[in-house]
Amino acid sequence: MTTQPQRSKWLEAEQKYDSGVYNKHQVVMVRAKGAAVWDETGREYIDCVAGYGVANIGHSHPDVVKAIKEQADRLIVMPQTLPNDKRAEFLTELVGVLPQGLDRVFLCNSGTEAMEAAKKFAITGTGRKRFVSMKRGFSGRSLGALAFTWEPKYREPFGDAVDNRNVDFITYGDIEQLRAAVTDETAAVILEPVQGEGGVRPATTLFMQEVRRITREKGALLILDEIQTGFCRTGKMFACEHSGVVPDAMTLAKAMAGGLPVGALAMTAEVADRMPAGGHGTTFGGNPLTMAAGVAALRAMKRENMAEQAREKGAYFMEKLRAVGSPKIREVRGLGLMIGVELKEKSAPYIAALEHEEGVLTLQATPLVVRFLPPVTISKEQIDQVVAAFARVLE
Ligand SMILES: Cc1[nH+]cc(COP(=O)(O)O)c(CN[C@@H](CCC(=O)O)C(=O)O)c1O
């Protein structure tokens, strides 16, 4: 008689008390290092979720761990009305890697918060209230950010509490629709250089450059959402570098502080200076503990040349995935280590099989796409193991 594995007390507690919004996997993850994760039974997984693209520099990077320990001993809490050495250090490091001209930063705690800030700074920065956003775009879950988020299933439960009457959605990549949608009433065009949750869809250089040209022509801001594409994920520090486009503002979060919760709106002085003093704010934004982790993370990205690692390993990963040659694969696409494999059938069963049968963690990006967002520090051997596992579950 097979004995049922004893149900985890941690799993029971989390399922019992959690809000219920998440589809909880039947595992309890307790430790991670680099691209490896272990559950409470000691089973090892190769992690191509990385916290939804947060652990770009690898889980528990030693420099980040050291910085957190030291800062925790010195100072954890300090609001932004009281300047702090670590915050100043982080802002200096961040502006040092941002595209030229984006030298003012509103610090917050998540991507959604960065998008909310972007909306407010765009309105005060232009005196306009209309926005252009992209079909399949994802900007976050708050009522304000949801107005820019395309997928109806995220908006419908809230009805007209999600007010997107001032938002015109266009087809990602469609220059004619873009030209028609951007007017002298448009405060900003918002887009991801690579649509993540929307299916891992890189924009063409032509489209990126046309968005820049048309927004400049009409006096609208170009706001790039680099919450998922930023910080080496696509083979550059920021995805906009692939097209040479410099936006007026950029939303950032996920990997920026090596795994600690952080968000930011980076913008030009022209945009920043038009927000009235006291016009926005946050309690936790720019807290010294996260700032210390962020300094260590940004320095590690540069020192370990992680953008080049992502470029090189991403090309390798996609080449190997294409070589799988399964008839179930429609397309392998992506940029750097932001990779999507579109299947000809629903991806969920294969994502589940990868986890349960093969010990590989992946995530969806629309019902047909398997998304791979591994730490940039993943090894070639681990990539080979992931590809072999994927080939087996597709058989
Ligand atoms: C491009 C983008 N913009 C904004 C956000 C919102 O960031 P945050 O408030 O820190 O979650 C995310 C989360 N992307 C994940 C969606 C998470 C969710 O379902 O919610 C993702 O891509 O899976 C993005 O990928």
The ligand as an SDF file (V2000), in Angstrom:
LIG
                    3D

 25 25  0  0  0  0  0  0  0  0999 V2000
    5.7910   44.6080  -17.5350 C   0  0  0  0  0  0  0  0  0  0  0  0
    5.2170   44.5880  -16.1330 C   0  0  0  0  0  0  0  0  0  0  0  0
    4.7000   45.7490  -15.6340 N   0  0  0  0  0  0  0  0  0  0  0  0
    4.1700   45.7780  -14.3660 C   0  0  0  0  0  0  0  0  0  0  0  0
    4.1350   44.6480  -13.5800 C   0  0  0  0  0  0  0  0  0  0  0  0
    3.5830   44.7910  -12.1550 C   0  0  0  0  0  0  0  0  0  0  0  0
    4.6530   44.6540  -11.2520 O   0  0  0  0  0  0  0  0  0  0  0  0
    4.3920   44.2060   -9.7450 P   0  0  0  0  0  0  0  0  0  0  0  0
    3.4040   45.1970   -9.1280 O   0  0  0  0  0  0  0  0  0  0  0  0
    5.7600   44.3160   -9.0890 O   0  0  0  0  0  0  0  0  0  0  0  0
    3.8530   42.7940   -9.7790 O   0  0  0  0  0  0  0  0  0  0  0  0
    4.6320   43.4050  -14.0650 C   0  0  0  0  0  0  0  0  0  0  0  0
    4.4990   42.1430  -13.2250 C   0  0  0  0  0  0  0  0  0  0  0  0
    4.6650   40.9590  -14.0000 N   0  0  0  0  0  0  0  0  0  0  0  0
    4.1980   39.6710  -13.5190 C   0  0  0  0  0  0  0  0  0  0  0  0
    2.6720   39.6030  -13.2460 C   0  0  0  0  0  0  0  0  0  0  0  0
    2.3660   39.3830  -11.8030 C   0  0  0  0  0  0  0  0  0  0  0  0
    0.8710   39.2910  -11.6180 C   0  0  0  0  0  0  0  0  0  0  0  0
    0.2610   38.3800  -12.2070 O   0  0  0  0  0  0  0  0  0  0  0  0
    0.3340   40.1680  -10.9120 O   0  0  0  0  0  0  0  0  0  0  0  0
    4.4880   38.6240  -14.6160 C   0  0  0  0  0  0  0  0  0  0  0  0
    4.9950   38.9960  -15.6830 O   0  0  0  0  0  0  0  0  0  0  0  0
    4.1700   37.4310  -14.3830 O   0  0  0  0  0  0  0  0  0  0  0  0
    5.2080   43.3970  -15.3500 C   0  0  0  0  0  0  0  0  0  0  0  0
    5.7320   42.2660  -15.8920 O   0  0  0  0  0  0  0  0  0  0  0  0
  1  2  1  0
  2  3  1  0
  2 24  2  0
  3  4  2  0
  4  5  1  0
  5  6  1  0
  5 12  2  0
  6  7  1  0
  7  8  1  0
  8  9  2  0
  8 10  1  0
  8 11  1  0
 12 13  1  0
 12 24  1  0
 13 14  1  0
 14 15  1  0
 15 16  1  0
 15 21  1  0
 16 17  1  0
 17 18  1  0
 18 19  2  0
 18 20  1  0
 21 22  2  0
 21 23  1  0
 24 25  1  0
M  CHG  1   3   1
M  END
$$$$
